[in-house]
Amino acid sequence: MAKYKGTIGILTGGGDVPGLNPAIRAVTIRALGEGYRVVGLRRGWAGIVDMVPDENADNGINFQMLTEDDVNRTVRTGGTFLHSSRTRPSHLPHQAVPPHLKDRYKDDINDVTPSVLENLEYLGVDYLIPIGGDDTLSYAYTLHTEGVKVVAIPKTMDNDVPGTDYCIGFGTCVTRTIEMANALRSTAGSHERILVIEVFGRYAGFTALLPTMAGAADRCVIPESEFDIENLTELLVEDRLKNPSRYSVVLVSEGAKMSGDVVFESEGTDQYGHRKLGGIGDQVAARIAELSPRFNNGSAVNVTSQSLGYMVRSGVPDSLDSVAPMAFGNLALDLVLQGDTGRLVGVRNGVYDSVPLDVVHGPHKVVDVEKYYNTERLRPSYETFGGNPLFMS
């Protein structure tokens, strides 16, 4: 048995994606084999915020010690068995402050980082491995600046975390989008309709661009380039007329901008200030139906709108999101063993690598419109694939 070297804490924050459990498993099995104890912090940053540092307290919903049996049972399942949240400890509303801290933090918005640091020390966490997107990782960087030894793993379906070509969840999202778009073709073709499919993508359009490049749609509109709805309608009517089955398909990123507007599902925001996106697909569909007679000899075209939503983030990971998380977890342990912290693991220029964690405070990674998107034809564009990154990112 390896000599005890310390304790590693691991958590998953933000939205769930397939591939999180394989990453947790990789970290845990490698760490246990190297002589570390592994504690799973439950519900993202919420677990370490809500924890009561008292051996007599019931912290079962806040953390658990991980074993090989725990992680082996979950590796082929989607989501995260450690659960997740969008808690932001540096900007915690007073109503979210746990009861035992109400007297300590009394402002409308509170920075409870001192309590987080105390709880990490109580658990004896020597290294922290957070898995998340830019919001989760931005707070991880805050802890790094406070002296916590952090090695981070990128996760997001949108693939927009800077510093890495690939984020856990992206492969499955693209795979599912292609599968579902192709499945929906039967309905679109049967009724000779234009099919509008809304997909994830707040800032970056990779989840619309790549499936369209793979042939899942005729056109796509992405957050990086404002689109003209009349142009989109004309193109889709033209695509429909050319198709022997008389239908056409467009993928619409949830953050796409029509007439300069982003469509929100509600007015509320999460603790990171993000309003819930949604509804652009329905608006696009309604406008296409309204404008279609103009480009179809005066006859209206029926339009169907479908949001893929959580279907692309549910269920088991695809092959890429089974292998890449395993590699990311082991890469994180490599850095721990080297004592090289304040890093973000990932893929750069096609190989596994790591970068300084402060990269998460840089601009979002987005589609290079000039290189990869035709703003007039509203579809992927490329002159050559030689020398391009695998995911155009």
C-alpha positions as a printed NumPy array, in Angstrom:
array([[  0.   ,   0.   ,   0.   ],
       [  1.293,   3.447,  -0.927],
       [  2.328,   5.749,   1.907],
       [ -0.337,   8.346,   2.803],
       [  0.463,  11.599,   1.013],
       [ -2.515,  13.804,   1.797],
       [ -6.128,  14.534,   0.865],
       [ -7.527,  15.543,  -2.499],
       [-10.922,  17.225,  -2.763],
       [-12.947,  16.972,  -5.961],
       [-16.191,  18.66 ,  -6.998],
       [-18.391,  19.29 , -10.031],
       [-20.074,  22.655, -10.55 ],
       [-22.498,  24.239, -12.99 ],
       [-24.581,  22.293, -15.486],
       [-24.238,  18.522, -15.654],
       [-22.766,  16.841, -18.728],
       [-21.925,  13.253, -19.675],
       [-18.31 ,  12.519, -18.799],
       [-18.191,  13.921, -15.272],
       [-18.356,  10.543, -13.57 ],
       [-15.495,   9.116, -15.687],
       [-13.388,  12.129, -14.669],
       [-14.215,  11.64 , -10.982],
       [-13.36 ,   7.957, -11.311],
       [-10.022,   8.657, -12.997],
       [ -8.977,  11.125, -10.314],
       [-10.095,   8.868,  -7.476],
       [ -8.528,   5.604,  -8.632],
       [ -5.223,   7.236,  -9.535],
       [ -5.13 ,   9.269,  -6.301],
       [ -5.915,   6.28 ,  -4.077],
       [ -3.204,   4.289,  -5.813],
       [ -0.707,   7.082,  -5.22 ],
       [ -1.464,   7.213,  -1.483],
       [ -3.998,  10.049,  -1.298],
       [ -7.341,  10.096,   0.427],
       [-10.143,  11.497,  -1.788],
       [-13.102,  13.505,  -0.519],
       [-15.982,  14.265,  -2.862],
       [-17.456,  17.695,  -2.205],
       [-21.136,  17.375,  -2.996],
       [-23.31 ,  19.881,  -4.891],
       [-20.411,  21.906,  -6.26 ],
       [-19.375,  24.89 ,  -4.184],
       [-22.627,  24.573,  -2.2  ],
       [-21.321,  21.562,  -0.272],
       [-18.251,  23.358,   1.037],
       [-20.336,  26.473,   1.816],
       [-23.084,  24.609,   3.705],
       [-20.724,  22.297,   5.589],
       [-20.643,  22.572,   9.374],
       [-17.071,  22.009,  10.615],
       [-18.065,  19.857,  13.57 ],
       [-17.548,  16.115,  13.873],
       [-20.992,  15.787,  15.428],
       [-22.713,  17.559,  12.52 ],
       [-24.496,  15.633,   9.78 ],
       [-22.624,  16.592,   6.62 ],
       [-23.759,  13.657,   4.509],
       [-25.208,  15.928,   1.829],
       [-22.064,  18.076,   1.769],
       [-19.195,  15.634,   1.331],
       [-18.285,  11.946,   1.207],
       [-15.076,   9.954,   1.271],
       [-14.63 ,   8.2  ,  -2.078],
       [-13.59 ,   4.605,  -2.679],
       [-12.936,   2.592,  -5.829],
       [-16.303,   0.854,  -5.372],
       [-18.061,   4.234,  -5.276],
       [-16.594,   5.475,  -8.537],
       [-16.584,   2.186, -10.436],
       [-20.357,   1.942, -10.128],
       [-20.88 ,   5.32 , -11.794],
       [-18.395,   5.415, -14.654],
       [-20.87 ,   4.372, -17.354],
       [-23.614,   6.755, -16.236],
       [-24.291,  10.339, -17.196],
       [-24.481,  13.394, -14.97 ],
       [-22.497,  13.616, -11.748],
       [-23.082,  11.411,  -8.754],
       [-21.542,  14.145,  -6.587],
       [-24.369,  16.446,  -7.747],
       [-23.891,  20.05 ,  -8.775],
       [-25.04 ,  23.622,  -8.218],
       [-24.488,  27.142,  -9.463],
       [-23.519,  28.456,  -6.022],
       [-21.022,  31.328,  -6.136],
       [-19.363,  31.664,  -2.713],
       [-17.918,  35.103,  -3.485],
       [-21.382,  36.497,  -4.308],
       [-23.784,  34.585,  -2.065],
       [-27.251,  36.122,  -1.541],
       [-28.213,  36.351,   2.113],
       [-31.106,  33.946,   1.65 ],
       [-28.578,  31.328,   0.477],
       [-26.27 ,  31.745,   3.466],
       [-26.589,  28.578,   5.618],
       [-28.234,  29.047,   9.038],
       [-25.051,  28.55 ,  11.035],
       [-23.409,  31.444,   9.154],
       [-26.305,  33.94 ,   9.166],
       [-24.826,  35.938,  12.048],
       [-21.447,  36.12 ,  10.349],
       [-22.625,  37.222,   6.912],
       [-25.437,  39.764,   6.996],
       [-25.176,  41.679,   3.721],
       [-27.541,  41.25 ,   0.783],
       [-24.604,  39.743,  -1.16 ],
       [-21.79 ,  38.067,   0.777],
       [-18.3  ,  36.779,   0.141],
       [-18.133,  33.626,   2.262],
       [-14.641,  32.66 ,   1.06 ],
       [-13.236,  32.803,   4.63 ],
       [-15.654,  30.039,   5.643],
       [-14.821,  28.025,   2.523],
       [-11.126,  28.172,   3.415],
       [-11.868,  27.132,   6.987],
       [-13.936,  24.168,   5.799],
       [-11.25 ,  23.018,   3.374],
       [ -8.752,  23.162,   6.216],
       [-11.144,  21.241,   8.491],
       [-11.374,  18.474,   5.887],
       [ -7.603,  18.473,   5.527],
       [ -7.787,  19.132,   1.767],
       [ -4.255,  19.485,   0.42 ],
       [ -5.225,  19.697,  -3.253],
       [ -8.53 ,  20.739,  -4.822],
       [ -9.683,  19.487,  -8.226],
       [-12.805,  21.36 ,  -9.391],
       [-14.492,  20.265, -12.632],
       [-16.583,  22.937, -14.3  ],
       [-17.031,  25.731, -16.776],
       [-15.763,  29.279, -16.592],
       [-18.034,  30.221, -13.67 ],
       [-16.966,  27.296, -11.469],
       [-13.355,  27.736, -12.498],
       [-13.346,  31.497, -11.912],
       [-14.021,  30.833,  -8.231],
       [-11.412,  28.085,  -8.267],
       [ -8.953,  30.753,  -9.357],
       [-10.08 ,  32.914,  -6.427],
       [ -9.204,  30.051,  -4.063],
       [ -5.878,  29.638,  -5.845],
       [ -5.052,  33.28 ,  -5.099],
       [ -5.912,  32.542,  -1.447],
       [ -3.276,  29.803,  -1.318],
       [ -5.375,  26.718,  -2.102],
       [ -3.528,  24.242,  -4.329],
       [ -5.877,  23.946,  -7.294],
       [ -5.716,  21.819, -10.44 ],
       [ -8.837,  22.352, -12.558],
       [-10.6  ,  20.303, -15.237],
       [-12.721,  22.035, -17.938],
       [-16.335,  21.014, -18.504],
       [-18.989,  22.567, -20.701],
       [-21.125,  21.442, -23.612],
       [-20.498,  24.76 , -25.364],
       [-16.72 ,  24.068, -25.474],
       [-16.055,  27.736, -24.69 ],
       [-13.61 ,  27.531, -21.756],
       [-10.445,  29.338, -22.902],
       [ -7.09 ,  27.593, -22.778],
       [ -8.256,  24.193, -24.037],
       [ -9.4  ,  22.839, -27.396],
       [-11.789,  20.44 , -25.658],
       [-14.127,  20.483, -22.654],
       [-15.882,  17.482, -21.12 ],
       [-19.429,  17.178, -22.474],
       [-18.856,  18.738, -25.869],
       [-18.419,  15.49 , -27.788],
       [-21.64 ,  13.982, -26.484],
       [-23.512,  17.227, -27.164],
       [-22.407,  17.245, -30.809],
       [-23.109,  13.512, -31.182],
       [-26.625,  13.847, -29.735],
       [-27.386,  16.952, -31.79 ],
       [-26.502,  15.135, -34.998],
       [-28.526,  12.066, -33.981],
       [-31.611,  14.054, -32.972],
       [-31.504,  16.399, -35.94 ],
       [-31.369,  13.394, -38.25 ],
       [-34.227,  11.727, -36.362],
       [-36.387,  14.853, -36.647],
       [-35.935,  14.884, -40.413],
       [-38.614,  12.209, -40.793],
       [-41.275,  14.513, -39.382],
       [-40.021,  17.545, -41.291],
       [-39.982,  15.563, -44.54 ],
       [-43.347,  13.944, -43.975],
       [-45.005,  17.348, -43.673],
       [-42.73 ,  19.261, -46.1  ],
       [-41.767,  21.723, -43.398],
       [-38.889,  23.941, -42.413],
       [-37.418,  22.579, -39.189],
       [-35.913,  24.983, -36.631],
       [-33.827,  23.251, -33.947],
       [-32.611,  25.256, -30.951],
       [-29.371,  24.043, -29.374],
       [-27.157,  25.131, -26.482],
       [-24.566,  27.857, -27.008],
       [-24.67 ,  31.058, -24.914],
       [-21.546,  32.757, -26.252],
       [-20.073,  30.2  , -28.653],
       [-21.662,  28.506, -31.652],
       [-19.597,  25.329, -31.831],
       [-22.604,  23.138, -30.934],
       [-24.47 ,  24.474, -33.981],
       [-21.507,  24.868, -36.347],
       [-20.033,  21.372, -36.087],
       [-23.304,  19.401, -36.509],
       [-24.124,  21.565, -39.534],
       [-20.657,  20.888, -40.913],
       [-21.424,  17.175, -40.434],
       [-24.577,  17.504, -42.524],
       [-27.169,  17.586, -39.741],
       [-28.629,  20.886, -40.998],
       [-28.682,  23.118, -44.064],
       [-27.956,  26.316, -42.152],
       [-26.98 ,  27.458, -38.677],
       [-27.059,  30.752, -36.802],
       [-24.562,  31.342, -34.017],
       [-24.011,  33.912, -31.222],
       [-20.86 ,  35.319, -32.818],
       [-22.666,  36.784, -35.846],
       [-25.971,  38.661, -35.839],
       [-28.24 ,  37.294, -38.551],
       [-30.917,  38.754, -40.787],
       [-34.143,  36.78 , -40.523],
       [-35.205,  37.599, -44.078],
       [-31.937,  36.231, -45.426],
       [-32.317,  33.085, -43.321],
       [-35.895,  32.593, -44.524],
       [-34.948,  32.984, -48.172],
       [-32.109,  30.48 , -47.829],
       [-34.271,  27.89 , -46.063],
       [-37.087,  28.205, -48.589],
       [-34.491,  27.734, -51.331],
       [-33.053,  24.683, -49.53 ],
       [-36.535,  23.214, -49.151],
       [-37.337,  23.61 , -52.842],
       [-34.079,  21.899, -53.832],
       [-34.708,  18.955, -51.502],
       [-36.662,  16.083, -53.162],
       [-38.411,  15.55 , -49.809],
       [-39.254,  19.29 , -49.622],
       [-37.924,  20.173, -46.196],
       [-34.968,  22.095, -44.764],
       [-33.268,  22.367, -41.384],
       [-31.575,  25.162, -39.427],
       [-29.724,  24.88 , -36.103],
       [-30.135,  27.953, -33.875],
       [-27.779,  28.592, -30.962],
       [-29.647,  29.716, -27.849],
       [-27.489,  32.866, -27.743],
       [-28.016,  33.768, -31.396],
       [-28.98 ,  37.371, -32.048],
       [-31.79 ,  38.294, -34.409],
       [-32.217,  42.036, -34.942],
       [-29.693,  42.642, -32.162],
       [-31.681,  40.874, -29.473],
       [-30.854,  37.833, -27.348],
       [-33.956,  35.927, -26.27 ],
       [-34.304,  35.061, -22.586],
       [-36.638,  32.53 , -21.046],
       [-37.07 ,  34.548, -17.836],
       [-35.957,  37.761, -16.143],
       [-34.236,  36.082, -13.176],
       [-30.49 ,  35.445, -12.967],
       [-28.309,  32.879, -11.256],
       [-25.543,  33.796,  -8.792],
       [-23.166,  34.408, -11.687],
       [-25.509,  36.984, -13.188],
       [-26.644,  34.818, -16.105],
       [-30.241,  35.054, -17.266],
       [-31.73 ,  31.803, -18.489],
       [-31.597,  31.714, -22.255],
       [-34.286,  30.08 , -24.333],
       [-37.014,  30.791, -26.816],
       [-34.994,  32.052, -29.788],
       [-35.924,  28.917, -31.747],
       [-39.647,  29.62 , -31.391],
       [-39.189,  33.256, -32.372],
       [-37.137,  32.335, -35.419],
       [-39.741,  29.746, -36.452],
       [-42.58 ,  32.246, -36.119],
       [-40.787,  34.844, -38.215],
       [-39.862,  32.302, -40.898],
       [-43.495,  31.204, -41.161],
       [-44.559,  34.844, -41.435],
       [-41.962,  35.739, -44.082],
       [-42.   ,  32.517, -46.11 ],
       [-44.703,  33.55 , -48.651],
       [-42.412,  36.343, -49.83 ],
       [-39.92 ,  33.754, -51.104],
       [-42.332,  30.943, -52.004],
       [-44.556,  32.479, -54.684],
       [-47.   ,  33.784, -52.099],
       [-47.583,  30.448, -50.353],
       [-46.743,  30.039, -46.66 ],
       [-44.458,  27.209, -45.545],
       [-45.257,  25.284, -42.381],
       [-42.499,  25.553, -39.79 ],
       [-41.72 ,  23.249, -36.859],
       [-39.672,  24.389, -33.863],
       [-37.928,  21.984, -31.501],
       [-35.542,  22.753, -28.641],
       [-33.151,  19.898, -27.9  ],
       [-32.466,  21.344, -24.451],
       [-31.449,  18.925, -21.768],
       [-31.736,  15.901, -24.059],
       [-28.203,  16.547, -25.325],
       [-26.758,  16.657, -21.799],
       [-28.628,  13.641, -20.437],
       [-27.668,   9.99 , -20.437],
       [-24.407,   8.171, -20.945],
       [-21.265,   9.773, -22.42 ],
       [-20.168,   9.008, -25.953],
       [-16.746,   7.475, -26.655],
       [-14.921,  10.817, -26.607],
       [-16.496,  11.831, -23.294],
       [-15.511,   8.456, -21.861],
       [-11.851,   8.675, -22.879],
       [-11.006,  12.397, -22.575],
       [-12.237,  12.698, -18.932],
       [-10.074,   9.687, -18.015],
       [ -7.083,  11.455, -19.541],
       [ -7.948,  14.772, -17.873],
       [ -8.208,  13.093, -14.462],
       [ -4.83 ,  11.434, -14.844],
       [ -3.288,  14.635, -16.149],
       [ -4.578,  16.434, -13.044],
       [ -2.91 ,  13.814, -10.846],
       [  0.329,  14.192, -12.803],
       [  0.325,  17.873, -11.838],
       [ -0.505,  17.084,  -8.21 ],
       [  2.411,  14.662,  -8.007],
       [  4.684,  17.288,  -9.544],
       [  3.441,  19.909,  -7.088],
       [  2.48 ,  22.077, -10.061],
       [ -0.785,  23.778,  -9.115],
       [ -2.797,  26.768, -10.25 ],
       [ -3.242,  24.936, -13.57 ],
       [ -6.06 ,  24.012, -15.954],
       [ -5.684,  20.702, -17.784],
       [ -6.913,  20.318, -21.324],
       [ -6.032,  19.762, -24.957],
       [ -3.879,  22.235, -26.859],
       [ -2.908,  21.843, -30.496],
       [ -4.198,  18.288, -30.443],
       [ -2.238,  17.042, -27.42 ],
       [ -2.974,  16.855, -23.695],
       [ -1.434,  19.764, -21.825],
       [ -2.121,  22.33 , -19.118],
       [ -2.13 ,  26.119, -18.847],
       [ -2.115,  28.616, -15.958],
       [ -5.539,  28.787, -14.324],
       [ -5.804,  32.546, -14.772],
       [ -6.697,  31.835, -18.413],
       [-10.317,  31.456, -17.244],
       [-10.45 ,  35.222, -16.759],
       [ -9.703,  35.78 , -20.416],
       [-12.303,  36.163, -23.165],
       [-14.593,  33.271, -23.978],
       [-13.422,  30.928, -26.682],
       [-15.703,  31.538, -29.666],
       [-16.029,  30.585, -33.311],
       [-13.572,  32.405, -35.559],
       [-16.241,  33.765, -37.884],
       [-13.822,  34.984, -40.537],
       [-12.261,  31.519, -40.859],
       [-15.15 ,  29.148, -40.207],
       [-18.51 ,  30.823, -40.862],
       [-20.11 ,  32.332, -43.954],
       [-22.175,  35.237, -42.639],
       [-24.128,  35.609, -45.889],
       [-24.873,  31.936, -46.52 ],
       [-25.317,  31.168, -42.781],
       [-23.342,  27.949, -42.844],
       [-19.855,  26.658, -41.999],
       [-17.057,  27.882, -44.241],
       [-13.528,  26.58 , -44.753],
       [-10.973,  26.693, -47.517],
       [ -8.845,  23.824, -46.252],
       [ -8.735,  21.574, -43.244],
       [ -4.956,  21.297, -43.241],
       [ -3.535,  22.778, -40.061],
       [ -6.952,  23.465, -38.523],
       [ -7.802,  22.283, -34.994],
       [-10.033,  19.226, -34.66 ],
       [-13.092,  21.153, -33.471],
       [-12.424,  24.467, -35.214],
       [-11.68 ,  25.913, -31.77 ]])
